[in-house]
Amino acid sequence: MNASVERVRDALAELIKAALISDDAASLACRDAGRTKLAALAGDPPDPASLRMDGAWTLAIQEAETPELAPLEGQVNLTLPRACPFTLEAIVAPGFDVDQAVDHIRKIASTG
């Protein structure tokens, strides 16, 4: 896996975790981590040709599904679409709203 994919995966994984975790403090910590990682991406954006967002999204879902987080996850049953709901351009754009992104992830996930 190339560094660009890893960086995008890590940022998306924080957003997914924030959407899944019921505990407000833990969710906020993931949102803050996501903001930090997204700011780093915006400061040094990856070449769009070097990654596929859908692939980074799939890897992010896998990262967010770790067994140690399962007890904290109570917001949604993680059944997310295969296609990434965000473009690279959107996540590195000034003004990308992490809270709206987390809310969007909650809405697109199956609530079983």
Backbone as a ProteinNet text record, in pm:
[ID]
protein_1_A
[PRIMARY]
MNASVERVRDALAELIKAALISDDAASLACRDAGRTKLAALAGDPPDPASLRMDGAWTLAIQEAETPELAPLEGQVNLTLPRACPFTLEAIVAPGFDVDQAVDHIRKIASTG
[TERTIARY]
85.6	0	90.3	54.1	137.1	100.7	189.4	172.4	46.9	12.1	-107.6	-232.6	-240.8	-356.9	-362.5	-248.8	-244.9	-293.5	-248.8	-287.3	-437.5	-490.8	-635	-713.6	-668.9	-734.7	-741.5	-630.7	-626.1	-723.1	-732	-825.2	-969.8	-1000.7	-1137.6	-1175	-1079.6	-1107.5	-1148.3	-1086.4	-1123.8	-1267.3	-1307	-1444.8	-1543.3	-1508.6	-1596.3	-1607.8	-1495.2	-1497.8	-1585	-1568.9	-1648.6	-1797.2	-1832.5	-1973.1	-2027	-1941.8	-1985.9	-1989	-1898.6	-1881.5	-1991.7	-2055.6	-2165.2	-2116.9	-2005.8	-1953.6	-1911.1	-1970.9	-1945.5	-1798.7	-1734.2	-1593.7	-1504.9	-1529.5	-1450	-1476.4	-1601.9	-1635.7	-1567.7	-1567.6	-1502	-1352.3	-1291	-1148.2	-1120.3	-1207.4	-1190.7	-1211.3	-1308.3	-1331	-1207.2	-1151.5	-1031.3	-913.7	-897.8	-792	-815.6	-941.3	-975.5	-942.7	-976	-944.1	-793.5	-716.6	-571.1	-518.5	-568.7	-522.7	-568.9	-688.5	-738.2	-660.7	-623.3	-542.7	-406.4	-348.3	-220.4	-236.1	-346.2	-372.7	-389.8	-462.5	-486.3	-355.6	-266.8	-139	-43.8	-59.2	24.7	-62.6	-151.4	-247.6	-180.3	-232.2	-178.4	-218.4	-139.7	-171	-291.8	-400	-519.9	-491.6	-389.5	-356.7	-291.8	-248.4	-177.2	-268.1	-400.7	-489.4	-629.1	-700.2	-842.1	-917.8	-1006.7	-1080.4	-1162.4	-1221.8	-1301.5	-1214.9	-1092.2	-1000.1	-960.3	-930.5	-895.2	-1013.1	-1135.7	-1257.8	-1274.7	-1256.1	-1268.8	-1167.6	-1045.5	-942.6	-974.9	-1034.7	-1073.3	-1182.9	-1277	-1383.6	-1320.5	-1227.6	-1160.8	-1086.8	-1021.6	-948.7	-1044.8	-1160.5	-1258.3	-1331.6	-1327.2	-1398.4	-1315.6	-1216.4	-1130.9	-1209.9	-1179.9	-1254	-1250.4	-1140	-1132.1	-1227.3	-1272.1	-1368	-1513.4	-1535.2	-1671.8	-1758.1	-1706.4	-1792.4	-1836.1	-1759.7	-1792.6	-1888.8	-1898.3	-1976.6	-2123.8	-2203.4	-2344.8	-2432.1	-2372.6	-2451.5	-2519.1	-2444.3	-2498.3	-2440.4	-2508.5	-2455.6	-2376.5	-2247.1	-2160.9	-2187.7	-2276	-2298.1	-2291.7	-2171.1	-2147.9	-2134.3	-2163.2	-2149.9	-2004.6	-1987.5	-1851.8	-1785.7	-1864.9	-1810.9	-1790.8	-1679.2	-1648.9	-1747.1	-1807.4	-1903.9	-1839.8	-1707.7	-1635.8	-1532.3	-1508	-1400.8	-1274.5	-1161.6	-1036.3	-1040.8	-1095.1	-1104.1	-1186.7	-1293.2	-1379.7	-1308.5	-1237.8	-1178.3	-1057	-995.8	-881.1	-920.2	-1046.3	-1092.7	-1102.4	-1072.9	-1093	-1240.6	-1265.1	-1402.7	-1469.8	-1395.2	-1456	-1503.9	-1629.9	-1692.8	-1692.5	-1606.8	-1594.1	-1724.4	-1789.7	-1914.3	-2021.9	-2032.9	-2129.8	-2090.6	-1960.3	-1913.7	-1949.5	-1927.7	-1961.4	-2111.8	-2189	-2334.7	-2376.6	-2312.4	-2342.6	-2311.6	-2198.8	-2162.7	-2268.4	-2314	-2418.8	-2544.9	-2579	-2701.9	-2693.3	-2574.7	-2564.7	-2542.6	-2508.1	-2487.4	-2623.8	-2629.3	-2752.9	-2773	-2893.8	-2922.5	-2979.3	-2978.5	-3019.4	-3149.7
-117.2	0	123.6	222.5	341.6	440.3	534.6	629.5	714.4	749.8	831.1	756.9	630.6	549.6	537.7	515.9	502.8	630.1	745.2	872.3	897.5	870.8	890.4	787.8	663.6	558.7	597.1	644.7	679.7	792.6	891.8	1003.2	956.1	877.5	826.9	734	653.9	562.1	638.4	751.9	832.3	882.7	921.3	966.5	852.5	734.5	618.4	583.4	580.9	551.2	652.7	779.5	883.8	861.3	811.2	785	665.6	570.3	445.5	449.8	523.9	520.5	599.6	536.1	597.8	698	669.1	754.9	889.6	997	1129.4	1169.3	1143.3	1182	1105	976.6	895.1	936.4	964.7	1009.8	1143.1	1232.8	1362.3	1345	1252	1225.7	1178.5	1094.7	1048.1	1162.7	1248.8	1365.9	1455.3	1477.3	1560.9	1497.6	1365.9	1295.6	1304.8	1292.7	1306.3	1445.4	1547.7	1685.9	1704.2	1649.4	1660.6	1591.8	1472.6	1397	1462.2	1516.4	1586.2	1714.3	1784.7	1906.4	1872.8	1762.2	1718.9	1684.9	1620.9	1590.2	1717.8	1814.3	1940.2	2016.9	2007.4	2076.4	2013.8	1886.2	1812.2	1708.7	1757.5	1664.9	1560	1438.9	1333.6	1357.3	1302.4	1307	1217.6	1272.1	1190.1	1064.1	1068.3	950.9	841.1	875	778.1	695	721.2	642.6	636.5	534.9	521.9	539.3	636.5	666.4	547	472.2	356.4	252.5	235.3	142.7	191.8	321.2	379.2	368.3	388.3	378.1	236.1	136.8	-2.6	-35.5	9.8	-13.1	60.8	177.8	255.1	182.8	124.6	47.8	-68.3	-138.5	-250.6	-203.6	-90	-36.1	2.6	55.1	98.7	-18.3	-133.9	-251.5	-332.7	-274.7	-350.2	-403.6	-524	-584.4	-501.5	-432.6	-354.8	-235.7	-189.9	-80.1	-127.5	-254.6	-308.1	-272.4	-280.6	-245.9	-98.8	-13.2	129.8	166.2	78.4	108.7	79.5	184.1	164.2	251.7	338.8	431.1	362.2	282.9	218.5	78.6	-2.4	-131.5	-104.4	-128.3	-87.5	-167.6	-116.3	-168.2	-47.2	-14.6	105.5	69.5	163.5	137.3	112.1	42.2	14.4	139.5	226.8	349.5	454.7	520.9	625.6	741.1	788.3	897.1	1034.6	1039.7	1165.9	1156.6	1267.3	1272.9	1323.4	1297.7	1349.9	1502.3	1560.6	1706.8	1761.7	1692.3	1738.1	1732	1622	1607.7	1696.9	1745.1	1835.3	1981.8	2007.3	2144	2223.1	2351.2	2434.5	2430.6	2423.3	2422.9	2287.4	2178.5	2045.7	2028	1996.8	1990	1846.1	1819.3	1685.6	1641.2	1731.1	1694.2	1654.4	1727.9	1690.7	1558.9	1536.7	1411.5	1292.5	1307	1200.4	1174.8	1280.7	1267	1196.3	1230.4	1167.4	1017.1	981.6	839.9	766.1	827.7	764.3	741.7	838.8	828	724.1	707.5	612.6	469.4	454.3	318.7	255.9	128.2	55.1	55.4	82.9	81.2	-52.6	-147	-283.8	-286.3
0	0	0	-81.9	-87.4	23.2	47.3	157.5	140.2	18.5	-4.6	39.5	4.8	43.9	195.8	258.3	404.6	472.6	424.4	486	472.4	354.7	332.9	412.7	412.7	491.9	638.6	692	834.1	867.4	780.6	804.3	795.7	694.1	679.5	794.4	841.1	951.7	1077.2	1101.9	1219.1	1206.6	1085.3	1064.7	1086	1037.4	1054.6	1202.5	1272.3	1416	1489.5	1457.2	1522.9	1499.2	1380.5	1349	1426.1	1455.5	1517.6	1669.2	1727.9	1872.9	1942.1	2037.7	2111.4	2215.8	2278.7	2383.9	2325.3	2375.6	2320.1	2326.6	2438.4	2453.5	2356.4	2342.2	2250.1	2105.7	2073.2	1938.3	1909.2	2006.9	1989.8	1967.8	2038.9	2020.7	1878.5	1824.2	1685.7	1586.9	1614.3	1528.7	1528.3	1646.2	1655.4	1582	1597.2	1524.5	1374.1	1333.9	1192.1	1140.2	1217.4	1176.6	1157.7	1250.3	1241.6	1115.8	1089.4	972.3	842.5	842.8	723.1	699.1	805.5	790.8	731	774.3	717.3	569.2	534.2	392.8	311.2	367.5	296.5	277.8	377.1	369	269.1	245.3	151.4	81.9	-8.3	-69.8	-157.5	-150.6	-236.4	-382.1	-469.9	-611.9	-635.7	-692	-715.2	-796.1	-879.9	-961	-877.3	-753.5	-671.9	-582.7	-587.1	-502.5	-560.1	-514.1	-546.2	-415.6	-413.2	-290.5	-243.1	-334.9	-293.6	-222.5	-269.2	-203.8	-65.6	-54	75.6	171.9	119.9	201.2	255	169.8	211.5	320.2	303.3	404.5	534.2	522.9	641.2	719.6	649	716.2	793	728.9	795.6	920.4	912.3	1026.6	1139.9	1103.2	1203.6	1268	1207.9	1260.1	1358.1	1420.1	1510.3	1629.8	1674.2	1785.5	1913.8	1939.4	2063.3	2065	1949	1943.9	1948	1924.1	1916.6	2037.7	2161.4	2275.1	2277.3	2212.2	2210	2097.9	1998.9	1880.2	1905.5	1907.1	1931.8	1846.2	1766.1	1686.3	1569	1495.4	1375.3	1363.8	1288.1	1249	1121.9	1125.1	1014.9	888.2	806.9	673.7	582.7	543.8	464.8	317.4	231.7	88.3	50.1	-58.2	-107.2	-163.1	-219	-278.4	-170.6	-175.4	-78.5	-97	10.6	-1.9	-17.5	-16.3	-27.6	-138.5	-203.8	-302.2	-233.4	-293.7	-240.8	-237.4	-342.8	-348.8	-232.9	-196	-86.8	47.2	74.9	208.5	229.9	122.6	139.1	118	85.6	60.8	191.3	184.9	303.5	342.6	469.7	515.5	517.5	489.8	499.3	642.5	658.8	790.5	842.1	938.9	995	1060.3	1131.6	1198.7	1098.2	988.8	884.5	819	799.8	739.7	829	959.5	1053.9	1052.3	1050.8	1044.4	915.2	806.1	677	682.4	743.2	754.6	836.7	944.2	1025.4	942.8	859.5	780.7	671.1	611.5	500.2	548.5	674.3	728.8	757.4	739.6	771.6	921.7	963.8	1106.2	1150.5	1060.5	1092.9	1162.1
[MASK]
++++++++++++++++++++++++++++++++++++++++++++++++++++++++++++++++++++++++++++++++++++++++++++++++++++++++++++++++

